[in-house]
Amino acid sequence: MNLPSTPAAARQLVRAGYQIPLFTYPNTAPEDLFARVVDQARAAEESGFDSVWVMDHFWQLPMLGPTELEMLEGYTTLGALAMVTERVRLGTLVTGVTYRNPALLAKIVTTLDVASRGRAICGIGAAWFEEEHVGLGVDFPPLAVRFEMLSEALEILRAMFRDERPTFEGEHYRVESAINSPAPLQDGGVPIMVGGSGEKKTLPMGASTADAINLSAGRSELSRKVDVINSALGTAGRSRDEINVSWLCTLVLGDDGADAEQRLRDMVSSRGMDPSMLDDESVRPMVLDRIIVGDADSAVTQLRDAASAGLDGIIVNLPADGGSTDAVRSAAEVVLAAVPDPA
């Protein structure tokens, strides 16, 4: 694959991102649901987040609630958000390679880039939510096959984003002089972000082919994951400045430590789980490995510690806050204080 000429500024692609994983809001009628999404995106932009993300799922994830909870289709949502925002980048964390033909995905993301005046990011990964695939009738091949699909999809996406009219025939996908008109507005095409944490396949593939990697891993794993990325970059002949590395985590902020702890327990309870599990010393560290809990000062300290593993950016979601725009603004202050400004 021909890699794009990526400037050192690639590391600045994502510094502080806001993800919207929930579309279930208290006391909100169905016709007002999307207005709540718009309010969050605007609050994120106004408060300094550089990117807004949605999941590419069609059912709600088990760790966030029952599968039947409201779930908006990702790219339709992002296209609408492009019309009500001006600065933030827009993307999915992340598209499952199984859900769309990669040439069609290239057209969808390119359309988002044109609609947003050059703000799209193409997030993609190997997919994992088998129950959703089965329920919707989408093929869910073995993991090894999904990685083959991801490798081929990355080649097609990159070439189409660069308006190269690629001809490609692989084991899973083929295109012939694939036209992508209009082309993306961004120089070099839409940036590609690979999401995941696998050290044998996902991270090396992202290091060799992508502009960004988003880590879905615990805090305790971040240093090792970044080491794997750095090693893979060296093998691929790329420098660290050619890729952005970010981490996705959940943020539970409170007025003080006790308030944050209660909010965490309320969130766990609302997911149908027993909050007393947090009292189990064998369970609590695993739960909190991907969740930042505390007041603003404590959260900044925890996020700074995570970023010191070698991260360029942090993306947070706020499932305990019910879509509150005040919570979005508070989260922005914390993340921006925690992640060093490369400028």
ABEGO torsion letter per residue (X at the ends): XBBBBBBAAAAAABABBBBBABABBBGBBAAAAAAAAAAAAAAAAAAGBABBBBBBBABBBAAAEBAABBBBBAAAAAAAAAAABAABBBBBOBBBAAABBAAAAAAAAAAAAAAAGGABBBBBBAEABAAAAAAAGBBBBBAAAAAAAAAAAAAAAAAAAAGAGBBBBBAABBBBGBBBOBBBABBGEBBBBBBEABAAAAAAAAAAABABBBBBBBAAAAAAAAAAAAAAAAAAGBBAAABBBBBBBBBBBBABAAAAAAAAAAAAAAAGBBAAAAABAAAAAAAAAABBBEBAAAAAAAAAAAAAAGBABBBBBBAAAGGBAAAAAAAAAAAAAABBBAX
